[in-house]
Amino acid sequence: MAGAQRQRAGGAGAGPGARLERRGPRPRPALDAERFALRRTRLHLGAPEGAAYLGFGEKVGPLDKRGQHLTFWNTDCFPHHLETDPLYVSIPFTTVLQGGRAHGLFLDESWRLEADVARTHPEELRFASAGPELDLYVIAGPRPADVLRRYADLTGTAPMPPLWALGAAQSRWGYRTEGDLRAVIAGYRERGLPLDSVYVDIDYMDAYKVWTVNRANFPDLRALVKEAAGQGVKLVPIVDPGVKVEAGYEVYEEAVRGDHLVRTARGEVLVGEVWPDPAVFPDFTRPEVVAWWAGHHRLFAEAGIQGQWNDMNEPACFSLRQPQPTEGKTLPYDARHGTRTHLEVHNAYANGMNEASRAGYARFSPGIRPWILTRAGYAGIQRSAAVWTGDNAASWGHLALSLPMLGGLGLSGVPFVGADVGGFGGDSTGELLVRWYQAALGYTFVRNHAALGTADQEPWRFGEPYTALVGAALERRYRLLPHLYTLAHAATRTGLPLLRPLALHFPGDEDALREEGQYLLGEGLLVAPVLRGGVRRRQVYLPAGRWAEVFNLGRFGAIHEGEQYVTAQAPLDTLPLYLRAGEALALTQGAPHTTTARWADLTWLVHAGPHGFVGQLYEDGGDGPVRGRLTRLLGERHGAQVLIRREVEGENFPEPRVSLRVAGLGHVRRVDGAVNYTYEDGVLTLTLPARWSALTLELDEEEDSGPDPDTLEVEDR
């Protein structure tokens, strides 16, 4: 949450926020750019006409950053808009597309950095760094996916998230007591809405002191965590880096004794203000400080907490005790981190904080997969944390803005990303919330989060039909979890994100590159949400291939040839989805919360291509060690025959009940194998033994897989 939001909410009598607004922030002297030599090292590269530049971390605007001037300086910013720069995450890595081929450029410099992407000089990409040198990596393609894989080899891959983190989450700045949290959980359960986690904002702390709990409002945190877990819900508390200056406060006393704090250029401990006032800042650039911070995770481990969100870690600082020039609400350029200046390490500050969090859980809760979410970061942040896009707003513009922002982060090596559903600042509406949940089908995590002083935003606050429509969107999300979980597992090995811009897999298609209001989940499921109010249909661009309508993950509809725009009818209860020929997609049943990723019921949604189809499924316990089973579903077409088989490797789990729904085959005349089957109204239903491995279909040769597909259903009992 941003300092600006704190002041706005404070006007309504929001405790410390009101105090800050009355007093006002201390004035900051003007920056002396010459003194700090912000552009002392420069690099100019050719920017050929027609080349597109994707990625560059968390940036607003179009996916292609050509024509923009970008600043890499992590900034606490609220609200951001279409021209805001910089934001919270700085990753100077871009994938360059030209003529359908790709290569990557990674400038590994945490110093304050600027990039002029063919803006002032249309044929040049220009970098200017405050540091004394530039380390540039050129990463080979030829495909964008190849560039991302090699970037992940260089900077690290993300750890596997727990299944519960992919489920529905509810959050609000203003859940002040354990009674508030109980009421939220009860609200979801009473209405049959799925929920896996509740995020707990700064209200749980004692006077905003990190690693403390307000015992008046949360008298027994461990019992509360256990109670929530009994209803399938995890509690995810916030952690900020600012440490309150207070004699007798253990965390502060330890920080001073251990010399763990950022200092001024004169050598004094730097004192500022965030939520606690006054506050000091741990120096996460030093290993001993990372280890010390990790040790404080014992509090969460003993309470049974399995995840957290690290906020304000740009680091944000509202004011300083000794006014000094700064760029944004943060520490001054000449603050000292050991032998380094803040100008050098600012962008990497959050990486150390998140590394400490992961180390803390590894130390105190080694049997779990911790879920760590961060607002700020630098290249390599994916090794420690997922990223959300910070303090957005409850507006249609911010809903639309979320897709290229998340797509850009995914193309910057951060595969696990999301935006606050419904918007953090301002008041949402029922229609906006429904459309946002629909659009968030492919977010890594789906967190409804709102600011203090805004209208209540839980799904039931807008009445019907909106509550039911949000419920339907969440049910689709839970049905899709086998596919999302499989993509998450792949991301830990390849670096490829879950939510993918069309350009990732169709790099030579100019229309795909410019289409930012839709995305792919994997290679073959296209999501085309409605992103404007009052709209009940939209234009959808379909890249090369043949695409079957599977709106709302329901029955197959029309099949369209690719490389064209089509009109999708999308009333408020409809999310347009398209499955590409050759793809098989694993689904399961809806549930009130996740339990295990060893799915008891599976449905393979299959769109057969001219040569068949392929699909993948990863299964494991959903938490703990990543030891699972990988299943490949293969359909091989040879003239009028289709051989369907599965290949399994890994752990030996109980077999699920499996059904297949296949479009694009034409008329199925016979099924060969020891099975019973019926064929009625164009639907073939087969019953298979529990451990089936293969079956053969015989088709009518004169049938063509045209726009009116028959459907094949296969049931495994």
NUTOR-902643 format. One line per 8 residues: number of its first residue (from 1); their letters; for each residue z, y, x of C-alpha. Coordinates in nm, 3 decimals, always signed. Each point is the difference from the previous one (the first is absolute). Example, Ala and Ser with C-alpha at 12.3 -4.5 7.8 and 13.67 -1.06 7.14 Angstrom:
// residues 2
1> AS> +0.780:-0.450:+1.230  -0.066:+0.344:+0.137
This chain:
// residues 717
1> MAGAQRQR> +0.000:+0.000:+0.000  -0.083:+0.346:+0.126  +0.217:+0.297:+0.073  -0.215:+0.212:-0.227  +0.075:-0.237:-0.285  +0.370:+0.023:+0.082  -0.008:+0.377:-0.044  -0.192:-0.019:-0.327
9> AGGAGAGP> +0.233:-0.257:-0.147  +0.296:+0.199:+0.130  -0.090:+0.279:-0.237  +0.118:-0.230:-0.281  +0.343:-0.033:+0.159  -0.072:-0.306:+0.213  +0.302:+0.014:+0.229  -0.088:+0.065:+0.364
17> GARLERRG> -0.350:+0.105:-0.099  +0.143:+0.294:-0.194  +0.204:+0.101:+0.303  -0.310:-0.004:+0.221  -0.196:+0.210:-0.248  +0.273:+0.266:-0.026  +0.034:+0.032:+0.374  -0.361:-0.062:+0.093
25> PRPRPALD> -0.127:-0.162:+0.318  +0.067:+0.173:+0.327  -0.304:+0.192:+0.127  -0.215:-0.170:+0.260  -0.155:+0.203:+0.281  -0.375:+0.003:+0.028  -0.163:-0.262:+0.218  -0.132:+0.101:+0.338
33> AERFALRR> -0.310:-0.219:+0.026  -0.081:+0.116:+0.352  +0.349:-0.085:+0.123  -0.028:-0.353:-0.128  -0.366:-0.054:+0.100  -0.080:-0.188:-0.318  -0.360:-0.060:+0.107  +0.031:-0.048:+0.372
41> TRLHLGAP> -0.192:-0.330:+0.024  -0.335:-0.041:-0.172  -0.254:-0.272:-0.062  -0.346:+0.047:-0.149  -0.203:-0.294:-0.130  -0.339:-0.012:-0.163  -0.007:-0.015:-0.381  -0.350:-0.116:-0.089
49> EGAAYLGF> -0.153:+0.125:-0.321  +0.078:-0.237:-0.286  +0.304:-0.160:+0.167  +0.306:-0.031:-0.228  +0.361:+0.012:+0.125  +0.252:-0.208:-0.193  +0.376:-0.027:+0.039  +0.198:+0.250:+0.213
57> GEKVGPLD> +0.324:-0.109:-0.169  +0.144:+0.171:-0.305  -0.242:+0.271:-0.100  -0.114:+0.151:-0.329  -0.358:+0.067:-0.096  -0.299:-0.231:+0.011  +0.004:-0.331:+0.183  -0.256:+0.131:+0.248
65> KRGQHLTF> +0.178:+0.268:+0.204  -0.315:+0.146:+0.148  +0.008:+0.377:-0.038  +0.381:+0.025:+0.009  +0.244:+0.146:+0.250  +0.304:-0.229:+0.024  +0.346:+0.054:+0.145  +0.221:-0.288:+0.109
73> WNTDCFPH> +0.356:+0.123:-0.041  +0.219:-0.192:-0.246  +0.110:+0.247:-0.266  +0.242:-0.001:-0.293  -0.230:+0.143:-0.265  +0.048:+0.054:-0.373  -0.217:+0.030:-0.190  -0.319:-0.097:+0.180
81> HLETDPLY> -0.345:+0.062:-0.141  -0.365:-0.058:+0.083  +0.007:+0.228:+0.304  +0.349:-0.073:+0.137  +0.013:-0.096:+0.366  +0.197:-0.139:+0.172  +0.209:-0.249:-0.198  +0.262:-0.260:+0.089
89> VSIPFTTV> -0.191:-0.260:+0.205  -0.210:+0.075:+0.309  -0.237:-0.269:+0.128  -0.284:+0.129:+0.222  -0.222:-0.301:-0.063  -0.337:+0.011:-0.174  -0.272:-0.249:-0.083  -0.342:+0.152:+0.055
97> LQGGRAHG> -0.279:-0.123:-0.228  -0.365:+0.060:+0.079  -0.296:-0.193:-0.127  +0.221:-0.277:-0.137  +0.165:-0.063:+0.338  +0.353:+0.092:+0.099  +0.214:+0.073:+0.303  +0.350:+0.139:+0.034
105> LFLDESWR> +0.155:+0.291:+0.191  +0.376:-0.006:+0.060  +0.155:+0.292:+0.185  +0.344:-0.134:+0.090  +0.186:+0.330:+0.033  +0.324:+0.076:-0.184  -0.013:+0.364:+0.114  -0.096:+0.257:-0.258
113> LEADVART> -0.373:-0.047:-0.043  -0.296:+0.157:-0.181  -0.338:-0.148:-0.084  -0.304:+0.200:-0.099  -0.225:-0.256:-0.168  -0.341:+0.165:+0.034  +0.126:+0.307:-0.184  -0.039:+0.295:+0.235
121> HPEELRFA> -0.248:-0.191:+0.217  -0.208:-0.220:-0.233  -0.105:-0.243:+0.272  +0.338:-0.048:+0.169  +0.335:-0.165:-0.063  +0.253:+0.214:+0.187  +0.361:-0.088:+0.081  +0.258:+0.246:+0.134
129> SAGPELDL> +0.343:-0.124:+0.108  +0.317:+0.172:+0.110  +0.047:-0.280:+0.252  -0.123:-0.018:+0.360  -0.234:-0.295:-0.044  -0.198:-0.193:-0.260  -0.009:-0.380:-0.035  -0.307:-0.094:-0.200
137> YVIAGPRP> -0.084:-0.354:-0.110  -0.353:-0.076:-0.120  +0.013:-0.305:-0.228  -0.306:-0.216:-0.059  -0.136:-0.102:-0.341  -0.257:-0.059:-0.124  +0.168:-0.021:-0.342  +0.292:+0.220:-0.112
145> ADVLRRYA> +0.206:-0.318:-0.049  -0.061:-0.088:+0.366  +0.126:+0.343:+0.105  +0.319:-0.040:-0.206  +0.069:-0.346:+0.140  -0.036:+0.125:+0.357  +0.214:+0.306:-0.071  +0.269:-0.236:-0.133
153> DLTGTAPM> -0.030:-0.206:+0.319  +0.071:+0.319:+0.192  +0.276:+0.161:-0.208  +0.153:-0.299:-0.180  -0.018:-0.168:-0.338  +0.234:+0.041:-0.295  +0.268:-0.260:-0.074  -0.025:-0.200:-0.323
161> PPLWALGA> +0.176:+0.179:-0.288  +0.229:-0.182:-0.240  -0.159:-0.086:-0.332  +0.252:+0.206:-0.197  -0.119:+0.321:+0.168  -0.342:-0.049:-0.161  +0.154:-0.004:-0.347  +0.085:+0.297:-0.223
169> AQSRWGYR> +0.251:+0.257:+0.126  +0.185:+0.284:-0.167  +0.145:+0.303:+0.176  +0.131:+0.347:-0.070  +0.177:+0.273:+0.188  +0.296:+0.031:-0.234  +0.127:-0.355:-0.063  +0.349:+0.118:+0.087
177> TEGDLRAV> +0.221:-0.297:-0.089  -0.009:-0.376:-0.016  -0.003:+0.041:-0.377  -0.331:+0.184:+0.029  -0.147:-0.291:+0.196  +0.129:-0.254:-0.252  -0.157:+0.200:-0.281  -0.338:+0.003:+0.176
185> IAGYRERG> +0.002:-0.375:+0.052  +0.111:-0.057:-0.359  -0.276:+0.231:-0.123  -0.264:-0.215:+0.167  +0.150:-0.331:-0.106  +0.059:+0.101:-0.364  -0.364:+0.101:-0.036  -0.144:-0.303:+0.179
193> LPLDSVYV> -0.137:+0.210:+0.287  -0.018:-0.166:+0.342  +0.218:+0.147:+0.276  +0.078:-0.115:+0.353  +0.173:+0.295:+0.165  +0.180:+0.329:-0.060  -0.009:+0.261:+0.275  +0.323:+0.198:+0.044
201> DIDYMDAY> -0.032:+0.360:+0.117  +0.246:+0.221:+0.192  +0.244:+0.001:-0.292  +0.167:-0.320:+0.123  +0.122:+0.161:+0.324  +0.335:+0.169:+0.055  -0.085:+0.370:+0.044  -0.347:-0.092:+0.137
209> KVWTVNRA> +0.156:-0.178:+0.297  -0.233:-0.276:+0.113  +0.150:-0.351:+0.018  +0.266:+0.086:-0.258  +0.042:-0.077:-0.371  +0.148:+0.226:-0.267  +0.280:-0.231:-0.114  +0.072:+0.211:-0.310
217> NFPDLRAL> -0.346:-0.065:-0.147  -0.073:-0.331:+0.178  +0.342:-0.161:+0.035  -0.124:-0.347:+0.106  -0.351:+0.006:+0.143  +0.002:-0.368:+0.090  +0.093:-0.101:-0.356  -0.268:+0.229:-0.142
225> VKEAAGQG> -0.268:-0.148:+0.227  +0.107:-0.349:-0.104  -0.002:+0.094:-0.368  -0.351:+0.146:+0.026  -0.121:-0.306:+0.191  +0.122:-0.214:-0.289  -0.261:+0.176:-0.212  -0.272:-0.041:+0.261
233> VKLVPIVD> +0.028:+0.357:+0.133  +0.046:+0.123:+0.358  +0.160:+0.337:+0.078  -0.183:+0.206:+0.264  +0.207:+0.295:+0.132  -0.134:+0.308:+0.177  +0.090:+0.081:+0.362  -0.052:+0.341:+0.163
241> PGVKVEAG> +0.027:+0.073:+0.374  +0.209:+0.317:-0.029  +0.367:-0.067:+0.090  +0.264:+0.231:-0.145  +0.214:+0.192:+0.246  +0.352:-0.088:-0.106  +0.305:-0.080:+0.209  +0.124:-0.350:-0.068
249> YEVYEEAV> -0.332:-0.120:-0.145  -0.063:-0.317:+0.198  -0.379:+0.026:+0.027  +0.019:+0.357:+0.130  +0.282:-0.076:+0.242  -0.192:-0.297:+0.141  -0.315:+0.206:+0.037  +0.182:+0.266:+0.201
257> RGDHLVRT> +0.190:-0.247:+0.219  -0.313:-0.199:+0.075  -0.219:+0.307:+0.063  -0.242:-0.126:-0.265  -0.113:+0.339:-0.132  -0.295:+0.236:+0.041  +0.089:+0.307:+0.204  -0.125:+0.355:+0.030
265> ARGEVLVG> -0.199:+0.122:+0.298  +0.329:+0.140:+0.136  +0.164:-0.342:-0.014  +0.224:+0.047:-0.304  -0.002:-0.243:-0.291  -0.257:+0.132:-0.246  +0.157:+0.082:-0.337  -0.197:+0.054:-0.318
273> EVWPDPAV> +0.011:-0.068:-0.371  -0.152:-0.270:-0.220  +0.193:-0.151:-0.292  +0.317:+0.011:+0.209  +0.081:+0.347:+0.132  +0.048:+0.032:+0.292  -0.193:-0.300:+0.132  -0.099:-0.149:+0.335
281> FPDFTRPE> -0.286:-0.236:+0.081  -0.002:-0.336:+0.181  -0.251:-0.024:+0.284  -0.197:-0.310:-0.102  -0.225:+0.027:+0.305  +0.272:-0.171:+0.208  +0.060:-0.378:-0.027  +0.380:+0.035:+0.009
289> VVAWWAGH> -0.012:+0.231:-0.302  -0.227:-0.241:-0.189  +0.250:-0.279:+0.071  +0.294:+0.216:-0.111  -0.171:+0.092:-0.330  -0.094:-0.363:-0.057  +0.367:-0.092:+0.026  +0.084:+0.210:-0.307
297> HRLFAEAG> -0.215:-0.228:-0.217  +0.303:-0.228:-0.015  +0.109:+0.207:-0.303  -0.310:-0.105:-0.194  -0.002:-0.358:+0.126  +0.360:-0.057:-0.112  -0.084:+0.143:-0.342  -0.298:-0.236:-0.037
305> IQGQWNDM> -0.264:+0.275:+0.016  -0.340:-0.118:+0.122  -0.206:+0.316:+0.022  +0.011:+0.377:+0.033  -0.215:+0.310:+0.002  +0.018:+0.235:+0.296  -0.055:+0.357:-0.109  +0.000:+0.351:+0.153
313> NEPACFSL> -0.096:-0.157:+0.333  -0.275:+0.238:+0.116  +0.280:+0.109:+0.075  +0.061:+0.255:-0.275  +0.239:+0.286:+0.075  +0.045:+0.282:-0.251  +0.158:+0.248:+0.241  +0.149:+0.025:+0.350
321> RQPQPTEG> +0.336:+0.138:+0.114  -0.172:+0.193:+0.278  -0.329:+0.125:-0.147  -0.291:-0.114:+0.214  -0.376:-0.019:-0.057  -0.112:-0.315:-0.179  -0.314:-0.124:-0.170  +0.108:-0.092:-0.350
329> KTLPYDAR> +0.344:-0.118:-0.108  +0.083:-0.196:+0.315  +0.146:+0.030:+0.351  -0.125:+0.255:+0.254  -0.271:-0.087:+0.247  +0.234:+0.028:+0.298  +0.282:-0.219:-0.138  +0.084:-0.274:+0.248
337> HGTRTHLE> -0.029:-0.376:-0.048  +0.135:-0.119:+0.332  -0.257:+0.130:+0.250  -0.265:+0.064:-0.267  -0.057:+0.297:-0.227  -0.025:-0.021:-0.375  -0.356:+0.125:+0.032  -0.084:-0.334:+0.163
345> VHNAYANG> +0.198:-0.247:-0.212  +0.016:+0.162:-0.344  -0.275:-0.214:-0.154  +0.157:-0.322:+0.131  +0.357:+0.084:-0.108  -0.014:-0.211:-0.316  -0.134:-0.305:+0.185  +0.327:-0.036:+0.189
353> MNEASRAG> +0.207:+0.037:-0.318  -0.198:-0.274:-0.172  +0.018:-0.225:+0.305  +0.376:+0.039:-0.016  +0.001:-0.103:-0.366  -0.201:-0.314:+0.066  +0.221:-0.083:+0.299  +0.310:+0.046:-0.215
361> YARFSPGI> -0.112:-0.250:-0.261  -0.110:-0.245:+0.269  +0.349:+0.025:+0.147  +0.212:-0.020:-0.316  -0.228:-0.170:-0.256  -0.227:-0.228:+0.207  -0.085:-0.227:-0.293  -0.183:+0.263:-0.207
369> RPWILTRA> -0.317:+0.203:+0.020  +0.121:+0.360:-0.021  -0.203:+0.251:-0.197  -0.011:+0.337:+0.178  -0.181:+0.300:-0.144  -0.056:+0.323:+0.192  -0.128:+0.346:-0.075  -0.100:+0.092:+0.356
377> GYAGIQRS> -0.154:-0.182:+0.293  -0.247:-0.017:+0.284  -0.249:-0.264:+0.117  +0.168:-0.340:+0.004  +0.232:+0.085:-0.290  -0.141:-0.308:-0.178  +0.205:-0.222:+0.236  +0.321:+0.121:-0.163
385> AAVWTGDN> -0.061:+0.149:-0.343  -0.220:+0.054:-0.302  -0.094:+0.360:-0.084  +0.007:+0.202:-0.318  -0.180:+0.332:-0.037  +0.310:+0.214:-0.044  +0.074:+0.261:-0.261  -0.298:+0.000:-0.233
393> AASWGHLA> -0.021:+0.161:-0.343  -0.033:-0.122:-0.359  -0.359:+0.112:-0.049  -0.342:-0.154:-0.049  -0.111:+0.159:+0.323  +0.269:-0.182:+0.196  -0.082:-0.329:-0.171  -0.362:+0.034:+0.113
401> LSLPMLGG> +0.109:+0.124:+0.343  +0.207:-0.313:+0.060  -0.301:-0.230:+0.035  -0.176:+0.165:+0.298  +0.340:+0.071:+0.159  +0.103:-0.365:-0.020  -0.348:-0.113:+0.099  +0.012:+0.227:+0.303
409> LGLSGVPF> +0.338:-0.136:+0.106  -0.134:-0.354:-0.037  -0.293:+0.092:+0.224  +0.255:+0.140:+0.249  +0.163:-0.336:+0.061  +0.279:+0.026:-0.263  -0.069:-0.283:-0.247  +0.310:+0.035:-0.223
417> VGADVGGF> -0.010:+0.334:-0.184  +0.077:+0.155:-0.337  +0.050:+0.328:-0.187  +0.274:+0.090:-0.247  -0.120:-0.117:-0.342  +0.018:+0.270:-0.265  +0.051:+0.271:+0.262  +0.319:+0.119:+0.171
425> GGDSTGEL> +0.000:+0.368:-0.089  -0.068:+0.143:-0.345  -0.003:-0.170:-0.338  -0.227:-0.295:-0.069  -0.150:-0.094:-0.336  -0.040:-0.335:-0.171  -0.376:-0.008:+0.058  +0.031:+0.100:+0.367
433> LVRWYQAA> +0.266:-0.264:+0.062  -0.210:-0.276:-0.161  -0.309:+0.091:+0.201  +0.207:+0.024:+0.319  +0.143:-0.350:-0.048  -0.354:-0.125:-0.060  -0.130:+0.168:+0.315  +0.296:-0.140:+0.198
441> LGYTFVRN> -0.111:-0.359:-0.061  -0.097:-0.013:+0.368  +0.278:+0.213:+0.153  +0.205:-0.217:+0.235  +0.310:+0.097:-0.195  +0.032:+0.158:-0.345  +0.290:+0.246:-0.005  +0.055:+0.239:-0.289
449> HAALGTAD> +0.185:+0.292:+0.164  +0.095:+0.343:-0.131  +0.191:+0.304:+0.125  +0.326:+0.150:-0.114  -0.062:+0.256:-0.271  -0.316:-0.165:-0.135  -0.038:-0.178:-0.332  +0.110:-0.364:-0.014
457> QEPWRFGE> -0.286:-0.223:+0.108  +0.105:-0.361:-0.060  -0.277:-0.183:-0.190  +0.173:+0.014:-0.339  +0.068:+0.376:+0.005  -0.333:+0.085:-0.166  +0.025:-0.239:-0.293  -0.280:-0.214:-0.138
465> PYTALVGA> -0.276:-0.080:+0.065  +0.075:+0.103:+0.359  +0.289:-0.238:+0.064  -0.205:-0.300:-0.105  -0.300:+0.118:+0.202  +0.211:+0.040:+0.315  +0.135:-0.348:-0.069  -0.354:-0.135:-0.020
473> ALERRYRL> -0.090:+0.169:+0.331  +0.306:-0.153:+0.165  -0.081:-0.342:-0.143  -0.345:+0.024:+0.161  +0.169:+0.090:+0.326  +0.225:-0.307:-0.015  -0.293:-0.224:-0.095  -0.184:+0.129:+0.306
481> LPHLYTLA> +0.289:-0.064:+0.242  -0.147:-0.322:+0.149  -0.308:+0.197:+0.106  +0.201:+0.299:+0.124  +0.239:-0.225:+0.191  -0.293:-0.181:+0.159  -0.149:+0.334:+0.106  +0.337:+0.104:+0.143
489> HAATRTGL> +0.014:-0.318:+0.207  -0.353:+0.064:+0.126  +0.099:+0.357:+0.095  +0.267:-0.132:+0.235  -0.276:-0.174:+0.198  -0.304:+0.224:-0.039  +0.135:+0.350:-0.064  -0.219:+0.032:-0.309
497> PLLRPLAL> +0.171:+0.186:-0.286  +0.049:-0.123:-0.355  -0.155:+0.309:-0.158  -0.340:+0.050:+0.161  -0.254:+0.281:-0.034  -0.343:-0.133:-0.088  -0.130:+0.118:+0.338  +0.213:-0.260:+0.180
505> HFPGDEDA> -0.225:-0.281:-0.122  -0.316:+0.197:-0.083  -0.029:+0.231:+0.302  -0.373:+0.057:-0.034  +0.017:+0.113:-0.364  +0.022:+0.380:-0.032  +0.099:-0.021:-0.366  +0.283:-0.239:+0.087
513> LREEGQYL> +0.121:+0.238:+0.272  +0.017:+0.294:-0.240  +0.156:-0.187:-0.293  +0.374:+0.071:+0.036  +0.118:-0.059:-0.358  -0.011:-0.378:+0.027  +0.095:-0.261:+0.258  -0.018:-0.365:+0.097
521> LGEGLLVA> +0.286:-0.249:+0.007  -0.120:-0.234:+0.270  -0.378:-0.026:+0.022  -0.091:-0.091:-0.355  +0.224:+0.158:-0.266  -0.101:+0.356:-0.086  +0.253:+0.224:-0.178  -0.134:+0.307:-0.183
529> PVLRGGVR> +0.292:+0.180:-0.169  -0.029:+0.302:-0.226  +0.129:+0.303:+0.191  -0.036:+0.284:-0.252  +0.183:+0.078:-0.320  -0.167:-0.063:-0.333  -0.275:-0.210:+0.157  -0.095:-0.328:-0.168
537> RRQVYLPA> -0.295:-0.107:+0.212  -0.109:+0.051:+0.359  -0.288:-0.056:+0.238  +0.054:-0.282:+0.246  -0.198:-0.058:+0.316  -0.070:-0.366:+0.076  -0.105:-0.075:+0.360  -0.244:-0.274:+0.099
545> GRWAEVFN> +0.044:-0.336:-0.173  +0.050:-0.113:-0.355  +0.316:+0.114:-0.179  +0.166:-0.152:-0.307  +0.222:+0.204:-0.228  +0.356:-0.138:-0.006  +0.163:+0.299:-0.169  +0.380:-0.029:-0.016
553> LGRFGAIH> -0.038:-0.335:+0.186  -0.110:-0.146:-0.331  -0.315:-0.180:-0.112  -0.326:+0.042:+0.183  -0.224:+0.271:-0.137  -0.346:+0.115:+0.099  -0.139:-0.069:+0.347  -0.167:+0.289:+0.182
561> EGEQYVTA> -0.224:+0.018:+0.302  +0.141:+0.217:+0.277  -0.114:+0.318:+0.175  +0.013:+0.194:-0.324  +0.234:+0.197:-0.223  +0.109:-0.150:-0.331  +0.202:+0.145:-0.285  +0.334:-0.168:-0.068
569> QAPLDTLP> +0.165:+0.040:-0.339  +0.365:+0.063:+0.080  +0.227:+0.085:-0.292  +0.362:+0.062:+0.093  +0.083:-0.372:-0.003  -0.285:-0.098:+0.235  -0.030:-0.016:+0.379  -0.360:-0.064:+0.112
577> LYLRAGEA> -0.013:-0.283:+0.256  -0.301:-0.178:+0.151  -0.019:-0.328:+0.189  -0.281:-0.045:+0.251  -0.214:-0.314:-0.001  +0.124:-0.250:+0.254  +0.368:+0.091:-0.044  +0.292:-0.203:-0.133
585> LALTQGAP> +0.318:+0.185:-0.093  +0.344:-0.163:-0.042  +0.219:+0.117:-0.291  +0.329:-0.115:-0.149  +0.204:+0.069:-0.312  +0.202:+0.314:-0.065  +0.376:-0.007:+0.066  +0.303:+0.229:-0.036
593> HTTTARWA> +0.039:-0.003:+0.379  -0.121:-0.192:+0.301  +0.171:-0.316:+0.121  -0.216:-0.192:+0.245  -0.356:+0.009:+0.128  -0.034:-0.372:-0.065  -0.182:+0.056:-0.323  +0.069:-0.244:-0.284
601> DLTWLVHA> -0.307:+0.110:-0.198  -0.329:+0.118:+0.143  -0.328:+0.109:-0.150  -0.300:+0.040:+0.225  -0.234:+0.265:-0.134  -0.336:-0.090:+0.152  -0.336:+0.173:+0.000  -0.246:-0.248:+0.147
609> GPHGFVGQ> -0.283:+0.135:+0.211  -0.337:-0.156:+0.081  +0.158:-0.210:+0.273  +0.343:-0.052:-0.155  +0.332:+0.174:+0.057  +0.312:+0.012:+0.216  +0.359:+0.108:-0.056  +0.326:-0.008:+0.192
617> LYEDGGDG> +0.366:-0.029:-0.097  +0.309:+0.032:+0.217  +0.331:-0.142:-0.127  +0.352:-0.009:+0.141  +0.359:+0.065:-0.108  -0.060:+0.372:-0.051  +0.265:+0.093:+0.256  +0.143:-0.125:+0.327
625> PVRGRLTR> -0.211:-0.173:+0.264  -0.376:+0.027:-0.044  -0.076:-0.370:-0.029  -0.239:-0.070:-0.280  -0.309:-0.170:-0.131  -0.353:+0.138:+0.008  -0.244:-0.136:-0.259  -0.374:+0.061:+0.003
633> LLGERHGA> -0.192:-0.059:-0.322  -0.366:-0.068:+0.073  -0.294:-0.035:-0.232  -0.325:-0.116:+0.159  -0.313:+0.018:-0.209  -0.294:-0.230:+0.072  -0.269:+0.047:-0.260  +0.134:-0.129:-0.330
641> QVLIRREV> +0.322:-0.133:+0.153  +0.322:+0.182:+0.090  +0.266:-0.165:+0.213  +0.343:+0.158:-0.045  +0.263:-0.097:+0.254  +0.313:+0.133:+0.157  +0.121:+0.006:+0.359  +0.374:+0.021:+0.066
649> EGENFPEP> +0.189:+0.064:+0.322  +0.366:+0.070:+0.070  +0.319:-0.088:-0.185  +0.019:-0.272:-0.263  +0.111:+0.177:-0.318  +0.007:-0.132:-0.357  -0.342:+0.033:-0.155  -0.051:+0.269:-0.264
657> RVSLRVAG> -0.169:-0.040:-0.336  -0.348:+0.135:+0.065  -0.278:+0.124:-0.224  -0.342:+0.131:+0.095  -0.215:+0.244:-0.196  -0.345:+0.022:+0.149  -0.281:+0.240:-0.093  -0.356:+0.003:+0.127
665> LGHVRRVD> -0.078:-0.374:-0.011  -0.212:-0.032:-0.310  +0.036:-0.306:-0.226  +0.219:-0.281:+0.136  -0.153:-0.331:-0.111  +0.233:-0.252:+0.162  +0.317:-0.024:+0.203  +0.020:-0.278:+0.254
673> GAVNYTYE> +0.341:-0.135:+0.093  +0.292:-0.191:-0.144  +0.079:+0.266:-0.257  +0.004:+0.054:-0.374  -0.185:+0.305:-0.121  -0.126:+0.177:-0.309  -0.271:+0.257:-0.040  +0.021:+0.230:-0.298
681> DGVLTLTL> -0.141:+0.347:-0.065  -0.120:+0.035:+0.358  +0.337:-0.092:+0.151  +0.047:-0.315:+0.204  +0.363:-0.115:+0.025  +0.095:-0.259:+0.258  +0.327:-0.180:+0.058  +0.064:-0.100:+0.361
689> PARWSALT> +0.269:-0.193:+0.180  +0.267:+0.210:+0.172  -0.148:-0.032:+0.349  -0.368:+0.040:-0.076  -0.228:+0.057:+0.295  -0.359:+0.012:-0.129  -0.226:-0.019:-0.304  -0.373:+0.030:-0.061
697> LELDEEED> -0.175:+0.191:-0.275  -0.355:-0.067:-0.113  -0.186:+0.297:-0.146  -0.311:+0.035:-0.210  -0.263:+0.099:+0.255  -0.183:+0.229:-0.238  +0.317:+0.203:-0.060  +0.035:+0.320:+0.200
705> SGPDPDTL> +0.327:+0.174:+0.076  -0.100:+0.310:-0.191  +0.196:+0.273:-0.171  +0.149:-0.228:-0.269  +0.201:-0.254:+0.200  +0.154:-0.316:-0.133  +0.359:-0.058:+0.103  +0.146:-0.305:+0.167
713> EVEDR> +0.368:-0.073:-0.036  +0.175:-0.257:+0.217  +0.359:-0.091:-0.072  +0.228:-0.188:+0.240  +0.304:-0.171:-0.150
